[in-house]
Amino acid sequence: MNTLLTDCFITDSPIEMGVFDLDMNFILCSKLWIENINADHIGVIGKSYYDIFPTTSLKIKEAHNRCLKDDLKIFEKEWFILPDGSAQCLNWKINSWKNNKGEIGGLIIVKEDITGKEIEEKYRLKAQEVAKIGGWEVNLITNKVYWTKITKEIHHTPENYMPTLEDGINFYKEGYHREEIFTHISEAISNGTPWNEDFIIITVDGKEKWVKVIGKAEFVDGKATKLTGTFQDIDAEKRAEINYKETLERFNLAARSARIGVWDYDVVKKKLNCDDNMYYLFELDKRNYSNDFEAWKSVIYTEDKERVIYDMLASLNHGKEFNTEYRIQTGNGEIKYIKSIAQVQYDSDGILTKVIGANWDITDHRNTELRLLKNKESFTGVFDNSSVGMALVGIDGKWLKINNSLSSSLGYSSKELMKLTFQDITHPDDLVTDLNLLQELIAEKRDGYQIEKRYYHKKGHIVYVIISVTKVTKIDGSTSHFITQIVDITSRKQAENKLKAVLKITEEQNNSLTNFTHIVSHNLRSHSTNLSMLTGFLTTEKDEEEKINLMRMLSDSTESLDETIVHLNEVVNVKLNVIDKLENVNVLHTFNNVKKSVIALMKDNIVTINCNIPEAHYVSAVPAYLDSILLNLLTNSIRYSSPTRLPVIHIETKRVKDEIVLTFRDNGLGIDLNKHKEKMFGMYKTFHKHKDSKGIGLFITKGQIEAMNGKINVSSIVNVGTTFTLYFKTN
């Protein structure tokens, strides 16, 4: 290592090189290394490597130690951040040297700045990744195959996948693509012929993918030893290209079939070129037609000529798209409507050179539009001004268009109703029938249908209607929407219901007349007998004191008779003249008024009331009857409360179909229904020993609610409480 030749080799080396002893002190150093660290040769020789380079990483120090210990050759790559913030990549080549005794004398270190190469490689790999280009290699001697990461990603294989040449070929789609790649490989091996072709492969997960495969063979001594190349994912581009070609073919076919004329105008030569369809479209003889701008202007209808020429010149002067409609007049005087679209083209210097366009006959389309416009105007007038409700309804049930009559019948504005579907406002009991008929209409099992159904008014009451539904179809025969005519028959229905109610009451009156006669007979007979006996006693009695007692008894009997007659009169009044007095009554407001009338009683008994009656709940009732019913139920719950607990009363309402169900529940004494169920609502029937019990309240309550077409049920458990459930009709 001390020879002059060695010294010169190291000192004048074109790379950064240094020789070090066992203590990592400089023995020799290349001038290039000295220059790069801004030192001189004398100031470096004999000094420790680590003093000169105090930022040496632990990884490099360990590499030094391993080479000094085990006579190794180590290659290490390391990135640094320089003081100016830039990055530097160094490649270290470290190996030991031996003295004359064959012992390790120190290290030879070569430092190479490979920053540029690393950055270049990084961008190369990034470009390949962005372009989806992978590499591949086949060693024909060992039959080993190498795929880069991107190549594996293109095939959807895992990173640890190790392919064979046979595996690689089998990825190609069976048939043409597999046979073609096999042919290219064979010719490359035999003749050295490279290839650059597009193929379809089948990925691991079974998906077809277009790829571009470039390959070539490498030869040694005339024998192919290696195949190398690239693999690029071009699936999106290839499919777009195929789709474009198919679209272009379809367009050309459509143009021929639809007689679309294609033309171009050479701005420089001022020459108009037209295909055969253009002559057919304009009904011109190709042999007698001069291909110039003036010839085209001559066939434009007079009233449209100025506008169309202006549009064309604007397109030529300003490079705008030409898109217009105009009329032409053929040789036999026929007027045709023409649609014309054109675009301008420029050369590489930005000079306008050509206009390319297409024309087609839209006469039938324009005439059809005019007829449709007239029909639409006629239909719109009938639709908007009809006294019958009309609507256009989509197949999803949404309103598409609504006239004023329908909005008025249902109480919604057009804007509010458009946010709903007909299902939202249809009575649940009518919805299934309506939907089934609608499906039959869509399935072409019927042409239309008419039914009577119920809608909910915005205010909550029922609107009775007769609807007629007709289907409107598209050109392809599928259902577009429905035309619905809606006749409001609510007033007629209410009249029918009132008539039925009157007939029902009449029938009930006839049926109950006999029972009422028995009640009158029984009650008055007992009073009559009692009065007769007292009168007889009074006429024969001599004792004045006893006469006074009999007179008192006679007075009490007379009062009892009067009370009985009053009760019987109330029973009669419950059944008479109710239907004409029914009103839309708010339940919550009525109950609040009832509470006010018994507030002293509630305070005296420390009553708790839990009320859950929505403000929006209205019932069809006689206001006095509803007030009487709620008052009777409330006072009964207080009067017959348990002596062992404070009274708690729960009252709530809910809507069930077209009824309001009112539940009145207390925690009072309860009633033994096993004993009294059959006589719960009987006249003069009492179930508790209470001084004010008359047995008339529940009898009248039942009569009142039934007179209003409702009903009442009761459930009760002794010493737990009683629940009354009342069903009221709604308007």
Beta strands, then each sheet from edge to edge (+ up, - down):
strand 1: 16-21
strand 2: 26-29
strand 3: 73-81
strand 4: 87-98
strand 5: 104-113
strand 6: 133-139
strand 7: 145-147
strand 8: 195-202
strand 9: 208-220
strand 10: 223-233
strand 11: 261-266
strand 12: 271-274
strand 13: 322-329
strand 14: 335-346
strand 15: 352-361
strand 16: 389-394
strand 17: 399-402
strand 18: 448-456
strand 19: 462-473
strand 20: 479-488
strand 21: 583-586
strand 22: 608-612
strand 23: 618-621
strand 24: 648-656
strand 25: 659-666
strand 26: 711-717
strand 27: 721-729
sheet 1: 2+ 1- 5+ 4- 3+
sheet 2: 7+ 6- 10+ 9- 8+
sheet 3: 12+ 11- 15+ 14- 13+
sheet 4: 17+ 16- 20+ 19- 18+
sheet 5: 21+ 23-
sheet 6: 22+ 24+ 25- 27+ 26-
end
